[in-house]
C-alpha cells in the first residue's frame, strides 16, 4: 500500500475518536426537593418553627413522579427537626405527599392546617424547598 493512501486510512481511523473527545456528552445534574412537617399550634397554617410550633419527627413523606398517587419514586421519614430531603431526582413534575396514616403523630385529633400536597417542577440541578406541611390539634387550647 502506498504511503498517502495509508495516511488517509489512519486519519479516517483516528478521526471518530478525536471528534468524540471534542464533543463531550452533557452531564445531567440531579435535583432535590426539601421541606418539613410541623405542629401548627395556633392552626394558622404558617410555620413559626419555634419552641411551640416544633418539627414533627418520624412522619412518612412520599414522593410521586407526576401527580400524587401516580408513580411512587421515594419515601422518607422526617428527621428529629421535622425535615425531609429527596435527592438524586431527574428533571420533571413531582408531588410531595405526607402519609396521613400517621397523621396523629402520637397525639389524637391532629388534622392538616395546610394544603395536603405540594407540586414541584424540577429542572436539572435545581433544589426546591417546599412550604412546610402543618398539622394542628382540634383542641380549643391548642395543646397536643
Residue pairs with C-beta under 8 A, 6 or more apart in sequence:
28 90
28 124
29 124
29 125
30 87
30 88
30 89
30 90
30 124
30 125
31 89
31 90
31 91
31 122
31 123
31 124
31 125
31 126
31 127
31 128
32 85
32 86
32 87
32 88
32 89
32 126
32 127
32 128
33 63
33 85
33 86
33 89
33 94
33 96
33 120
33 122
33 127
33 128
33 129
33 130
34 83
34 84
34 85
34 86
34 127
34 128
34 129
34 130
35 61
35 83
35 84
35 96
35 118
35 129
35 130
35 131
35 132
35 133
36 47
36 55
36 78
36 81
36 82
36 83
36 84
36 132
36 133
37 55
37 56
37 59
37 61
37 78
37 82
37 84
37 98
37 132
37 133
37 134
37 135
38 47
38 49
38 53
38 54
38 55
38 56
38 82
38 132
38 133
38 134
38 135
39 53
39 54
39 55
39 56
39 105
39 110
39 134
39 135
39 136
39 144
40 46
40 47
40 53
40 113
40 114
40 134
40 135
40 136
41 52
41 53
41 136
41 137
41 142
41 143
42 53
42 136
42 142
43 113
43 134
43 136
43 137
43 142
44 113
45 113
45 114
45 134
46 134
47 53
47 131
47 132
47 134
49 55
49 132
54 82
55 78
55 80
55 81
55 82
55 83
56 78
56 82
56 105
56 135
57 77
57 78
57 79
57 80
57 81
57 82
58 77
58 78
58 102
58 105
59 77
59 78
59 82
59 98
59 99
59 102
59 105
60 75
60 76
60 77
60 98
60 99
60 101
60 102
61 75
61 76
61 77
61 78
61 84
61 86
61 96
61 97
61 98
61 99
62 72
62 74
62 75
62 96
62 97
62 98
62 99
63 72
63 73
63 74
63 75
63 76
63 86
63 89
63 94
63 95
63 96
63 97
64 70
64 71
64 72
64 73
64 94
64 95
64 97
65 71
65 73
65 92
65 93
65 94
66 92
66 93
66 94
66 95
67 93
67 95
68 95
68 97
68 117
69 95
69 97
70 95
73 86
73 89
73 94
74 86
75 99
76 84
76 85
76 86
77 84
78 84
82 132
86 94
86 96
89 122
90 122
91 122
91 123
91 124
91 126
92 121
92 122
93 119
93 120
93 121
93 122
94 119
94 120
94 121
94 122
95 117
95 118
95 119
95 120
96 117
96 118
96 119
96 120
96 130
97 116
97 117
97 118
98 112
98 116
98 133
100 112
100 116
103 110
103 111
103 112
103 135
104 110
105 135
105 144
107 137
107 144
109 137
109 138
109 139
110 135
110 136
110 137
110 138
110 144
111 135
111 136
111 138
112 133
112 134
112 135
113 134
113 135
113 136
114 131
114 132
114 133
114 134
116 133
118 130
118 131
118 133
120 128
120 130
122 128
136 142
137 143
137 144
